[in-house]
């Protein structure tokens, strides 16, 4: 039996089923997807990890609930500058480590711009495969400025040594579970012991990159690392809603049962989940934990007041 699940009846239809806390996709790009379609396909909340902060501030109400990072913080000519999917409004260039408010190109200025728009987390691009990346001094200044605003900092870490930099610098989260470098057990243990969060995004990978991601997540979770379900929705042909393939890959990495549900229902970066809605799945929870991913992918979002718990 899943700890967070309980049997319920829907008032309007009389349908019997199972309720769970609201499901969250912890890595999406809302400007690239049909966001309003998500609740009917099981997702009650999303974390936008790269978008126009002004637009997101105006459209963050309703369902799905949207927490956002605002723009990618990068350096001049750094990723994702110039990408067709990345209009200029979603890129904020940081050229110096200044911690003074309002300094042009300064790290503090970049963080304040996102926080003032309502960001719940800050996103930094550390993609050395696609251009220059911020210096250690800029990273330290961004993390310090975010801490002053009470915000976690998440890294897109790609390229030789960038995951190690993100761990050493004290990033709260990785936007993608590591996929391009083979990491040592010692480094994975350091990340887990530091309380770093890894957002899965396994299904965007194929071949050796996918195998490395699964292996890294398996070792990280075995060490007690905090793994969150996330898809990078908007990056290629991914299903809009709960992604069964992502859940199956998480199970392959050893994240099963209650741990799999926890990866979907973790409220991060919010402090608490959405009490007004629940994830509803018709019928009882499966007794075979191998069927859990398929069962979870059938969820829809319903108001809590529509459900009555039954024994």
C-alpha positions in Angstrom: 0.0 0.0 0.0 1.2 3.5 -0.9 1.6 5.7 2.2 0.2 8.8 0.5 -2.7 7.1 -1.3 -6.2 6.7 0.0 -9.5 5.3 -1.5 -12.1 7.9 -2.5 -15.3 8.5 -4.3 -16.0 11.3 -6.7 -19.2 13.2 -5.8 -20.2 14.2 -9.3 -19.9 10.7 -10.9 -19.9 8.3 -8.0 -16.6 6.9 -9.5 -14.4 5.0 -7.0 -10.7 5.6 -7.1 -7.5 6.6 -5.4 -6.4 10.1 -4.3 -2.8 11.2 -4.0 -1.2 14.6 -3.4 -1.0 16.9 -6.4 1.6 15.9 -9.0 4.3 18.3 -10.0 6.5 18.4 -13.1 9.7 20.1 -11.7 11.2 21.0 -15.1 9.1 22.6 -17.9 9.2 25.5 -20.3 5.7 26.8 -20.4 6.2 29.0 -23.4 6.9 25.9 -25.5 3.9 23.7 -24.4 0.1 23.6 -24.0 0.2 24.3 -20.3 -3.6 24.6 -19.8 -3.9 20.9 -21.0 -1.7 19.6 -18.1 -4.3 19.2 -15.3 -6.6 17.0 -17.4 -3.5 14.8 -17.9 -2.5 14.6 -14.3 -0.1 17.6 -13.6 -1.4 20.1 -11.1 1.8 22.2 -10.8 4.9 22.9 -12.8 8.3 24.5 -12.2 9.3 26.7 -15.2 13.1 26.5 -15.5 13.6 29.1 -18.2 11.1 31.7 -19.4 10.3 35.3 -19.7 9.9 36.5 -16.0 7.5 39.3 -17.0 5.2 37.0 -18.9 5.4 34.3 -16.2 4.5 36.9 -13.5 1.4 37.8 -15.4 0.3 34.2 -16.0 1.2 32.3 -12.8 -2.3 32.0 -11.3 -4.8 29.2 -11.7 -4.0 25.6 -12.7 -1.5 24.3 -13.2 0.2 26.3 -10.5 3.4 27.8 -11.9 6.5 28.4 -9.9 9.3 29.8 -12.0 13.0 30.7 -12.3 12.5 33.5 -14.8 15.4 33.9 -17.3 18.4 31.7 -17.6 21.4 33.5 -16.0 24.3 33.1 -18.3 27.3 35.0 -19.6 27.6 37.0 -22.9 27.3 34.4 -25.7 26.6 31.7 -23.2 23.9 29.0 -23.5 21.1 29.4 -24.5 21.8 32.6 -26.3 20.7 32.5 -30.0 18.7 29.3 -29.8 15.4 29.4 -31.8 13.4 28.3 -28.7 15.1 30.9 -26.5 13.9 34.5 -27.2 16.0 37.2 -25.8 13.5 37.8 -22.9 14.4 34.4 -21.4 18.2 35.1 -21.3 19.8 37.4 -18.7 23.5 38.0 -19.3 25.8 38.3 -16.3 29.2 39.9 -17.0 30.6 40.5 -13.6 30.3 39.2 -10.0 29.2 42.5 -8.5 27.0 42.1 -5.4 25.8 45.7 -5.6 22.1 46.3 -6.5 21.6 47.8 -9.9 25.1 47.3 -11.2 24.9 46.7 -15.0 25.7 43.1 -15.8 26.1 42.3 -12.1 25.2 39.0 -10.5 23.1 40.7 -7.8 21.2 42.7 -10.4 20.4 39.5 -12.4 19.1 37.7 -9.3 17.1 40.7 -8.2 15.4 41.0 -11.6 14.1 37.5 -11.4 13.2 37.7 -7.7 11.3 41.0 -8.2 9.2 39.4 -10.9 8.2 36.7 -8.4 10.7 33.9 -9.1 10.7 31.0 -6.7 14.1 29.7 -7.8 17.1 31.0 -9.8 18.4 29.1 -12.9 22.0 29.3 -14.0 23.4 27.9 -17.3 26.6 25.9 -16.9 26.7 24.4 -20.4 30.3 24.4 -21.4 29.4 22.3 -24.5 27.5 25.3 -26.0 29.6 28.3 -25.2 31.3 30.2 -22.3 30.1 29.6 -18.7 30.1 31.8 -15.6 33.3 32.1 -13.6 33.5 30.7 -10.0 33.3 34.3 -8.7 30.1 34.9 -10.6 28.6 31.7 -9.4 29.5 32.5 -5.8 27.9 36.0 -6.2 24.7 34.6 -7.7 24.3 32.0 -4.9 24.9 34.6 -2.3 22.4 37.1 -3.8 19.8 34.3 -4.1 20.3 33.3 -0.5 19.6 36.9 0.5 16.3 36.6 -1.3 15.6 33.2 0.2 15.8 31.4 -3.2 17.5 28.1 -4.2 19.7 28.1 -7.3 19.5 25.4 -9.9 22.1 24.6 -12.5 21.9 23.3 -16.0 25.3 21.5 -15.8 26.7 20.1 -19.0 30.2 19.6 -20.3 33.4 18.4 -18.7 33.6 19.2 -15.0 30.4 21.3 -14.9 28.5 18.9 -12.6 31.5 18.9 -10.2 31.5 22.7 -10.3 27.8 22.8 -9.4 28.3 20.5 -6.5 31.4 22.4 -5.2 29.7 25.8 -5.6 26.8 24.7 -3.5 23.9 24.7 -6.0 20.7 23.5 -4.4 19.6 21.5 -7.4 20.6 20.2 -10.9 18.0 20.8 -13.6 19.0 17.5 -15.2 20.3 14.4 -13.5 23.9 14.2 -14.8 24.0 12.6 -18.2 27.2 13.4 -20.1 30.1 12.7 -17.8 30.6 9.5 -15.8 30.7 10.6 -12.2 32.6 8.9 -9.4 30.8 7.4 -6.5 32.6 9.9 -4.2 31.2 12.9 -6.1 27.7 11.5 -6.2 27.9 10.9 -2.4 29.0 14.5 -1.9 26.0 15.7 -3.7 23.6 13.5 -1.8 25.2 14.3 1.6 25.0 18.0 0.8 21.2 17.7 0.3 21.4 18.6 -3.4 18.3 17.9 -5.5 18.5 16.1 -8.8 15.6 16.6 -11.3 15.3 13.4 -13.4 14.6 14.4 -17.1 15.7 10.9 -18.2 13.3 10.6 -21.1 14.9 13.3 -23.1 18.0 11.1 -23.5 18.7 8.1 -25.6 21.6 5.5 -25.8 24.6 6.0 -23.6 23.4 9.3 -22.2 20.2 7.7 -20.9 22.2 4.8 -19.4 24.5 7.2 -17.6 21.6 9.2 -16.2 19.9 6.1 -14.9 23.1 4.8 -13.3 23.8 8.2 -11.7 20.3 8.5 -10.3 20.5 4.9 -9.0 23.7 5.7 -7.1 22.4 9.1 -5.9 19.1 7.7 -4.6 20.8 4.7 -2.9 22.9 7.3 -1.0 19.8 9.0 0.1 19.7 11.7 -2.5 16.5 13.7 -3.1 15.2 12.9 -6.6 12.4 14.9 -8.2 10.3 14.0 -11.2 10.8 16.4 -14.1 10.6 16.0 -17.8 12.0 19.2 -19.5 8.6 19.5 -21.2 9.0 21.6 -24.3 12.3 19.9 -25.2 11.3 17.6 -28.1 8.3 15.3 -28.5 7.4 14.6 -24.9 3.8 13.7 -23.8 1.9 16.6 -22.3 0.9 15.4 -18.8 2.3 12.6 -16.6 5.1 10.9 -18.6 4.9 7.1 -18.2 8.3 6.7 -19.8 9.9 9.0 -17.3 8.3 7.1 -14.4 9.4 3.8 -15.8 13.0 5.1 -16.1 12.9 6.3 -12.5 11.8 2.8 -11.5 14.7 1.4 -13.5 16.9 3.6 -11.4 15.5 2.0 -8.2 13.1 4.8 -7.3 10.0 2.8 -6.6 6.8 2.7 -4.6 6.6 5.6 -2.1 9.8 7.1 -3.4 8.4 7.3 -6.9 5.2 9.0 -5.6 7.4 11.3 -3.5 9.3 12.4 -6.6 6.0 13.4 -8.3 4.4 15.1 -5.3 7.4 17.0 -3.7 6.3 20.6 -3.5 9.8 22.1 -4.2 10.5 25.0 -4.6 7.3 25.7 -2.7 7.2 24.9 1.0 3.9 23.0 0.8 1.7 21.4 -1.8 -1.7 22.4 -3.2 -4.4 21.5 -0.7 -7.2 22.6 -3.0 -6.7 19.8 -5.6 -5.7 16.1 -5.6 -4.4 13.7 -8.2 -7.2 11.2 -8.8 -6.8 7.8 -10.5 -9.8 5.6 -11.1 -9.8 2.3 -9.4 -7.6 0.9 -6.6 -3.8 1.3 -6.3 -2.0 -1.6 -8.0 -0.7 -4.4 -5.8 2.3 -5.0 -8.1 4.7 -2.2 -7.7 6.0 -2.8 -11.2 2.6 -1.5 -12.5 2.9 1.7 -10.6 4.3 3.9 -13.4 1.5 3.0 -15.8 -1.2 3.5 -13.1 0.2 6.9 -12.1 0.2 8.0 -15.7 -3.7 7.8 -15.7 -4.1 10.5 -13.1 -6.3 13.6 -13.5 -6.4 16.7 -11.3 -9.7 17.2 -9.4 -10.8 19.6 -6.6 -10.3 18.1 -3.2 -13.9 19.0 -2.3 -15.1 16.6 -5.0 -13.6 13.7 -3.1 -14.9 11.7 -0.1 -12.6 9.3 1.6 -14.0 5.8 1.9 -12.9 2.8 4.0 
